[in-house]
Amino acid sequence: MASSSSSRPRTWRYRVFTSFHGPDVRKSFLSHLRKQFSCNGISMFDDQRIERSQTIAPALTQAIRQSRISIVVLSKRYASSGWCLDELVEIFKCKEEIGQIVMTIFYE
């Protein structure tokens, strides 16, 4: 269980961070999820402006740490992406260190 050195409740910038393999779900499942969250006033991190590289971008690590919930969308090629696996490691660090809620969706 995560502990806090302060009695103040944590403020989250995003309600949800999604970890996914883009080519598998970005234009299908994820677009529907994003639309529903938006319609219901749920803030979701949008990675559209993050440039892809060999290592996870600092902005992405920060977004993971600033999200109350991480949703991991496991698709056919999720595990073939080093980027996705790096996100997953960071998500589980946040689960242990700050009590982030982690949910998993198995897609196709």
C-alpha positions as CSV (number, residue, x, y, z in Angstrom):
1,M,0.0,0.0,0.0
2,A,1.3,3.4,-0.8
3,S,2.0,5.8,2.0
4,S,2.0,9.5,2.0
5,S,4.3,11.8,3.9
6,S,1.6,14.5,3.9
7,S,-1.9,14.5,5.1
8,R,-3.1,16.5,2.1
9,P,-5.0,14.5,-0.6
10,R,-3.1,14.2,-3.9
11,T,-4.3,16.3,-6.8
12,W,-4.4,14.5,-10.1
13,R,-4.0,16.3,-13.4
14,Y,-5.6,13.5,-15.3
15,R,-8.3,11.0,-14.3
16,V,-7.1,8.4,-16.8
17,F,-3.9,7.5,-18.6
18,T,-4.2,4.8,-21.3
19,S,-1.4,2.5,-22.3
20,F,-1.9,0.9,-25.7
21,H,-0.3,-0.2,-29.0
22,G,-1.3,2.6,-31.3
23,P,-1.7,0.7,-34.6
24,D,-3.9,-1.9,-32.9
25,V,-6.5,0.4,-31.2
26,R,-5.9,4.2,-31.7
27,K,-8.5,4.7,-34.5
28,S,-11.0,2.1,-33.3
29,F,-11.5,1.2,-29.6
30,L,-9.5,4.1,-28.1
31,S,-11.3,6.7,-30.1
32,H,-14.6,5.4,-28.7
33,L,-13.2,5.3,-25.2
34,R,-11.9,8.8,-25.5
35,K,-15.2,10.1,-26.8
36,Q,-17.2,8.5,-23.9
37,F,-14.8,9.8,-21.3
38,S,-15.0,13.3,-22.7
39,C,-18.8,13.2,-22.8
40,N,-18.8,12.3,-19.2
41,G,-16.3,14.9,-18.1
42,I,-13.4,12.5,-17.4
43,S,-10.0,13.9,-18.2
44,M,-7.8,11.5,-20.2
45,F,-4.2,12.2,-21.2
46,D,-3.8,12.7,-25.0
47,D,-0.5,11.5,-26.4
48,Q,-1.1,12.9,-29.9
49,R,1.7,15.4,-29.5
50,I,4.3,13.1,-28.0
51,E,7.1,12.3,-30.5
52,R,7.9,8.6,-30.7
53,S,11.5,7.5,-30.0
54,Q,13.5,4.6,-28.7
55,T,12.9,5.5,-25.0
56,I,9.8,6.7,-23.2
57,A,9.4,10.4,-23.3
58,P,9.7,12.4,-20.1
59,A,6.3,14.0,-20.8
60,L,4.8,10.6,-20.9
61,T,6.3,9.5,-17.6
62,Q,5.0,12.7,-16.1
63,A,1.5,12.0,-17.4
64,I,1.5,8.5,-16.0
65,R,2.5,9.9,-12.6
66,Q,-0.2,12.6,-12.7
67,S,-3.0,10.2,-13.5
68,R,-5.3,8.6,-10.9
69,I,-6.1,5.6,-13.1
70,S,-4.1,3.8,-15.7
71,I,-5.9,1.6,-18.2
72,V,-3.7,-0.9,-20.0
73,V,-5.2,-2.0,-23.3
74,L,-3.6,-5.4,-24.1
75,S,-3.9,-6.0,-27.8
76,K,-2.2,-8.6,-30.0
77,R,1.0,-6.5,-30.5
78,Y,1.2,-4.7,-27.2
79,A,4.1,-6.7,-25.9
80,S,6.0,-6.4,-29.1
81,S,6.5,-2.6,-28.4
82,G,9.4,-1.6,-26.1
83,W,7.6,1.7,-25.7
84,C,4.5,0.0,-24.3
85,L,6.5,-2.2,-22.0
86,D,8.4,0.9,-20.6
87,E,5.0,2.5,-20.0
88,L,3.8,-0.6,-18.2
89,V,6.9,-0.6,-15.9
90,E,6.2,3.0,-15.0
91,I,2.5,2.3,-14.4
92,F,3.3,-0.5,-12.0
93,K,5.8,1.7,-10.2
94,C,3.0,4.2,-9.7
95,K,0.7,1.5,-8.5
96,E,3.2,0.6,-5.8
97,E,4.5,4.0,-4.9
98,I,1.4,6.3,-5.1
99,G,-1.5,3.9,-5.1
100,Q,-2.5,4.5,-8.7
101,I,-5.5,2.3,-9.8
102,V,-4.5,0.0,-12.7
103,M,-7.2,-1.6,-14.9
104,T,-6.6,-4.0,-17.8
105,I,-8.6,-4.5,-21.0
106,F,-7.9,-7.4,-23.2
107,Y,-8.7,-6.2,-26.8
108,E,-9.2,-8.9,-29.5
